[in-house]
Amino acid sequence: MAFALAAMTAASQFHRAAIGVVAPELAADLGLGPAGLGMANTVFFGALLMAQLPVGVALDRIGPRRLVASLTVLAVLGSAAQALAQDGPQFLAARFVLGLGCAASFMSAVVLSGRWHRGPALTRAITGIYAWSQAGILAAGAPLAVISGLLDWRGAFLMSAVLTGLIGAVWWRFAADDPPGTPQRTASRESLTEVLAGQFRVWATPGLIRILALHTFAYAVMATLLALWAGPYLHDVFGLDAAVRGAVLLAMGLAVPAGQLVVPPLERMLGRERAIVASALVVVATMLVLAAWPALPLAMAVLLLMLSCFFSAYPILLVTQGRGLFPEHLVGRGVTTVNLAQVLGSAALPALVGWAVAVVGVGEAGYRAGFLLMGASLAMGIVGYRTLPRG
């Protein structure tokens, strides 16, 4: 069961991060400038954003197993279509379909973990699944760079479509909506009025808005760096080739699960909210140093990028905190509403950074503007988390 959850979330992680290491080659072959590269991830996360509310209803009505298996078909088609794209618009359309196919992967893991675990065991379960799922991010670094060097980026993306289909088969075989020995759930028969009423109850949940304020940027900063802009930054500012960029992205990717494994002891030591705020402040600091330090040495830039990834594990605590706000019959809609903020930020921030780089100019000054924008966005999220009503 845990293997199926980790494999499916790893596939989603890979597709989110797969552009960064091949971004310069994509830009050259498809005619994508900085704004176009930003849009490539924006449309992916935009598809996730559009799908979150219907996914939440479907999780409550038909269950994670059938929903994810169905959406995996779209993920396979989208992954294959991006490999066959002949220009920027075709590639963006493929990324949109791929985003729809990945729309339920993460929240299904949260829903199923909540059905199988309670209390501190829930944090450990979600942390473990998310940590193992980082194999997808790791695969989107050096391994993808090597495969794209052998097969071209198109061949690498075709291979990812095949692997996504295999993971879908594993999911269908091993995922289960309920623990052994519990009565099997039947599909909910809510009317449209009841569905809408449930969603309104979710939005009215005390304490939800403050979590959404920080969750909008908590994951988005790390995703913007690792999935898209770290690769072009290392290429344009330091002149690194695909293999070396892939090695740096691999190191950043390894920092993510390392940080996630530290989350449970950090929560026990500081308490949940202090652990969240302290981690977020460290990420803000790394962004501000990257923005403020001209002619930054390569070694220091890599260290700061890795630190930002390591300390970006705290969204797990936000998800766990959000999951605890909702009764069982609304948990699907509840966790996808929490995820809605994450997806919104992950859709908007890459495009905003691309806009900043394009306006200031591709080069060190442009990327420093992007880092400043990411740091300021996350700082605003921290303020919202600390000052908005708790319920």
N, C-alpha and C positions, 0 to 999 in steps of 0.2 A: 504493500500500500504506500509506504513512505517513498519507496523507489519510484513508483508511478507519479506521485506528486512532484518529486524533485526533478524527474526527467521532463515532465511537461512544463514546469516553470523554467527549467534550463533552456528548453527550446524557445520559449518566449523571450528570455534574456538574450539569447543569441541573436534573434531577429531584431531586437531593439538596438543591439550594439554592433551589428555587422557592417555598418557603413563606415565607421571611423577609420579602420585600418586601410580600406581601399578607397577612401574618399577622393584623394587626388586623381586616381585612375578613373573613377566614376565621373568626376568633373570633366576630365579630358575627353572621355568617350561619348558622354551624353550632353556635353555643353552646359554643365551646371556650374554657376558661380557660387559665391558664399551664400547668397540668399537662397539659391536653389538647393544647396546642400542642407541648409537649415530646414527648408520645407520638406525634405525627404523624411526627416524624423517627425516633423510637425504633423504631416498627414497620417503617419503611423499612429501617433498618440491621439490625433484627432479622431481616427476611427475608434480607438479604445474609448475615447470620451463619449462619442455618440452611442456606443453600445452599452455603456455601463448601466443605465436604468433598465433597459429591457433584459440585460444579463442578470441583474438583481432579481427581477420578477421571475425569470426562468429558473434561477437557482432555487428559489422557494417553491416553484410549481413542479418542475420536472426533475430537479436534482442535478448535482454537478457531473455525474458520470455521463449521462446522455448528452448534456449540453456541451461539454468540452469535446466529446467525441464528434459531435456534429460540426462544431466550429473548426475542428482540425482540418476538415476537408477544405475550407476556405484558406487556412494557413498554407496548405500544400499548394493550392492553386496560386496564391499570391506570391509565394516564394519562387515558384517556377516562372511566373510572369515577370518578376523583376529581373530574372536572369536573361529573359528574351527581349527585354525592353530595348527599343531602338532610339529613343530620345527621352528628354526629361519628363514630359507629360506622361508618357507610358510608364516610366519608372515610378512616378508619383502615384499613379493609379494602382500599380501593383502593390506599392507600400500600403496604400489604403486597404486593399483587400486583405493583405497580410495582417494588418492591425486588427481588422474584424475577426480574423481567425484566432488571434491571440487574446481576445477580449475577456475571456473567462478564466484563463489559466491561473493567475495569481489569486483571485478571489475564491476560486474553487478550493485552492489549498487552504485558505483561511477558514472557509466554511467547514470543510471536512476536518481540519485540525480541531475546530471548536466542537464538533460532534464527538470526536474521539478523546479529547483531553479537556481538563478543567484546571483553573488556577495557574500556579507557576509552571505546571506541565504544558500548558498551552503556549506560553512564551517559549519554552524550550523546544516544543515541536515545530512551531513556526520558524524559530531561529534556525533549527537544524535543516529544515526543508529549504529555506531561503539560502543558507550557506552552501548546501550541496548544489543548489540551482545555479550558483555562480559559475559552475562548469560551463554554462552557456556563454557567459561573458569571457571566460578564459579562452574558449574555442574561437571567439570573435577577435582575438588578438593575434598572437604569433601563429597558431595553427591555421587560421584563415589566411594570414599573409603568405604562409608557405604553400597552401593549396592553391591560392589565387596565382602565385608565381608559377605553379605547374600547369594549372588548368585555365588560367585567366579568371577574372572575377565572375564571369558568367558561368563557367563550369563549377566554381565553388558554390554559387547560389543554387545551381541545379542539384548539386549534391545535398545541400541543406534541405531542399524540398523532399528528397527521398528519405532523409533521416527524420524529418518531421512526420512523414507518413508512418514510419516505423514506430516512432514514439507514440503516435495516436493509437496504434494497435496495442502497444504495451499498456497504455492508459485503459483501454476498453477491457483488457484482460484482468488487470489487477486493481483498478480503482473500485471503491465500494462506497455507497452513500451513507452507510451506517455500520457501526461496529458489529462483530459477530454476536449473536444472541439477542439483539434488539429487534423489535418488530420492523419489518420493511415498510418504508414510507410509500404512500401512494401519491400520485400527482394531485396537487391542490386544484380545487374547482372554484376559486375565487371569481367573482364577477369583476367586470372592469371597474365598477364603482368601488368595490372592496380593494382592488389593486391600487387604485389612486389614493384611497383613504389610508392604506398602509404606507404609501410613499410619503404622504403628508405627515403621518405620525413620525416617520423617520426624520424628516427635516425639522420637526418641532422638538426633537429630543434635546433636553437640556445638556449643555456642555459640548454639543457636536461642533458648533461653529468655530470654537477656539482650536479644536483639533484640525479642522479643515484649513484654518489660516496658516498653520505651519506645514501641514502635509502637502499643501500646494507646491511648496518649494523644497521640502526636505529631500525627496528622492530626485526631483528635477535637476538640481545642481549636479549631483553625481552622474545622472543619466546624460545630461548635456555634455559633460566632459568626456565620459568614457565612451558613450555611444556615438559621439559625433565630433566635438571640437578639439579634443586633445590631439587626435591624429593630424588634422590640418595645422594646428598650432606648432607641433613638433616639426612638421614638414616646412612650413613657411618661415618660421623664425629660426630654426636650428638646422634646416636642410637635411633631416633624417630620411633615409630611404624606407621602403615598406617593411623590410625585415627588422630594422632597428625600431621603427615605430611600433611594430607588432610586439617586440620584446618589452617596450615601455608600457604598452597597453596591457600586456600580460601581467606585468608587475602591478599595475593599477588594479587589474581584475583580481589578482590574488589578495590584494589588500582588502577587498570588499568582504569575502567570507571570513578572513582573519578578524576583521572588525565585528562581524556578526556573531562570531563565537565568543567574543568578549562581552556582548550585550547582556546575557543573563547575570554574570557576576557583577557587572557595572550597575545593573538595576538593583541587585541586592545591597551593594555597597552605598550607593547614593540615593536610592529611591527612584521610582520611574520618572517622575517629572524633572528632577535634578539631572538625571542621566541624559534625558532628552535635550534639555537646554544646554548643558555643558558640551555635549557632542556637537550640537548645531553651532555654538559659538566658535568652536575650534575650526569648523569648516568655513565660517565667515572669515576668520582670521587668515586662513590659507588663501582665500580668494583676494583679500585685500593686499596681502604681501605680493601675490602674483601681479596685481594691478599696479602697485605702487613702486615696484623695484625695476628700474630701467636696466637694460643689458643684463638681465638675470642669467647667471651661469646655468648651463644645462643640468648639472647634477642637482642644483637647488630647485630648479623647476620640476624635475622628476620627483624629488622628495616631497615637494608641496602637493603635487598631483596625487601621489600615493597617500599622503596624509589625509587629503580631502576625501578620498575613497574610503579609507579605513574608518574615519569618524562619521561616515554617512550611513552607518548601519542602524542608527536610531529610529528610522521610520518603522521598523518592526515593532517598537514599543508604542508608537502612535497607532498602528493597526490593532495591536492587542488592546490598547486603551479604548479605541473606538468600538471594537467588537463587543466589549463588555457593556456598552450602553444599551444594547438592543435585546428584546426578548427573542426566543428561539424562532418563532414563526415569522419574524421580520429580519432575521440575521442576514439573509441573502441580500435584501434591499439595503440593509444597514451598512454592511461592509463594502458593497459596491458604491454606495454614496460616499463613504470615506475614501475609497479609491478614486472616485470622481475628481476629487481635489488633486490627487497625485497626478492623474492623467492630464488634467487641465494644465498644470504647471509644466509637465513634461512635453506637452504639445506646444505651449507658448514660448517657453524659455529658449529652446534651440533656435527658433525663428527670430526672437529678439536679439540673441547674441549674433546671429548671422546678419541681421540688419545693422547692428553696431559695428561689426567688422567691415561690412560693405561701406558704411558711411565714413568711418574714420580712415579706412584703407587696409587692405590685406598686408600684414606685417606686424611688428611688435606692438605698435600703438593701437591698432585695431583690436588685437587680442586682449591687451590690457584693459581696454574699454569693456570688452565682453566679460572679463573676470570681475571688474567693478560692478557691472550690472548684476551678475550672479550673486555676489556678496551682498549687495544692497537688497535684492529680492529676498534672500534668506533672512536677513536681519529684520525686514518687515514682518516676515512670518513669525519670528520669535516674539516680536512685540505683540502680535495678535494672540499668540498662544498664552502669553503671560497676562494680558490685560482683559481679554474678552470674558464674558460671564462663564462661570463654571457650572451653572445649573442651580 
